[in-house]
């Protein structure tokens, strides 16, 4: 999870998300970073629009309380559709 946080921090700062930048953030934070995990994260983020992924996650999260108010059968259908909406988000978290 700390690798994702490092990538999000770089994104928020407007910096390019690279293996070196992720490793630098993690080691500065006192984390014994693994370069292969950083490489995997960078590969997983290739082609991902982070802003869109964040917006999709927010939509899924905000839809959760509405699902609780529905009947159990409808709630199951809503849960499936939320999972479908978040399918692309899974690639962000590799």
C-alpha positions as CSV (number, residue, x, y, z in Angstrom):
1,X,0.0,0.0,0.0
2,X,2.9,2.4,0.7
3,X,4.0,2.1,-2.9
4,X,0.6,3.3,-4.0
5,X,0.7,6.2,-1.5
6,X,4.1,7.2,-2.9
7,X,2.7,7.2,-6.4
8,X,-0.3,9.3,-5.3
9,X,1.9,11.7,-3.5
10,X,4.0,12.1,-6.7
11,X,0.9,12.6,-8.7
12,X,-0.5,15.2,-6.3
13,X,2.8,17.1,-6.5
14,X,2.7,17.1,-10.2
15,X,5.8,15.0,-10.5
16,X,6.4,12.2,-12.9
17,X,5.8,8.8,-11.3
18,X,9.0,6.8,-11.8
19,X,10.6,3.9,-10.1
20,X,13.4,6.1,-8.8
21,X,11.0,8.7,-7.4
22,X,8.8,6.0,-5.7
23,X,12.0,4.4,-4.2
24,X,13.2,7.8,-3.0
25,X,10.0,8.6,-1.2
26,X,9.8,5.2,0.5
27,X,13.4,5.2,1.6
28,X,13.1,8.7,2.9
29,X,10.1,7.6,4.9
30,X,12.2,4.8,6.5
31,X,10.7,2.0,4.5
32,X,12.9,-0.8,3.2
33,X,11.7,-0.5,-0.4
34,X,11.9,-3.3,-2.9
35,X,12.7,-2.1,-6.4
36,X,10.9,-5.0,-8.1
37,X,7.6,-3.9,-6.3
38,X,8.3,-0.3,-7.5
39,X,8.8,-1.6,-11.1
40,X,5.6,-3.6,-10.9
41,X,3.7,-0.5,-9.7
42,X,5.1,1.6,-12.5
43,X,4.1,-1.1,-15.0
44,X,0.6,-1.3,-13.6
45,X,0.1,2.4,-13.8
46,X,1.1,2.6,-17.4
47,X,-1.8,3.9,-19.4
48,X,-3.9,4.6,-16.3
49,X,-5.4,8.0,-15.8
50,X,-5.0,8.5,-12.1
51,X,-7.5,11.4,-11.9
52,X,-10.2,9.2,-13.5
53,X,-9.4,6.3,-11.2
54,X,-9.8,8.5,-8.2
55,X,-13.1,9.9,-9.4
56,X,-14.3,6.4,-10.1
57,X,-13.4,5.3,-6.6
58,X,-15.2,8.3,-5.2
59,X,-18.4,7.5,-7.2
60,X,-18.3,3.9,-6.0
61,X,-17.8,5.0,-2.4
62,X,-20.6,7.6,-2.5
63,X,-23.0,5.0,-4.0
64,X,-22.5,2.6,-1.1
65,X,-24.8,4.3,1.4
66,X,-27.6,4.3,-1.2
67,X,-27.2,0.6,-1.7
68,X,-27.8,0.0,2.0
69,X,-31.3,1.5,1.8
70,X,-32.4,-0.7,-1.0
71,X,-34.0,-4.2,-0.6
72,X,-31.5,-7.1,-0.2
73,X,-32.1,-8.3,-3.8
74,X,-31.6,-4.9,-5.2
75,X,-28.6,-4.4,-3.0
76,X,-26.9,-7.5,-4.5
77,X,-27.5,-6.1,-8.0
78,X,-26.0,-2.7,-7.0
79,X,-23.0,-4.4,-5.5
80,X,-22.3,-6.2,-8.7
81,X,-22.5,-3.0,-10.7
82,X,-20.2,-1.2,-8.3
83,X,-17.7,-4.0,-8.7
84,X,-17.9,-3.6,-12.5
85,X,-17.4,0.1,-12.1
86,X,-14.3,-0.5,-10.0
87,X,-12.8,-3.2,-12.2
88,X,-10.4,-0.7,-13.9
89,X,-9.4,0.6,-10.5
90,X,-8.0,-2.8,-9.6
91,X,-5.3,-2.4,-12.1
92,X,-4.2,0.7,-10.3
93,X,-3.5,-1.2,-7.2
94,X,-1.8,-4.1,-9.0
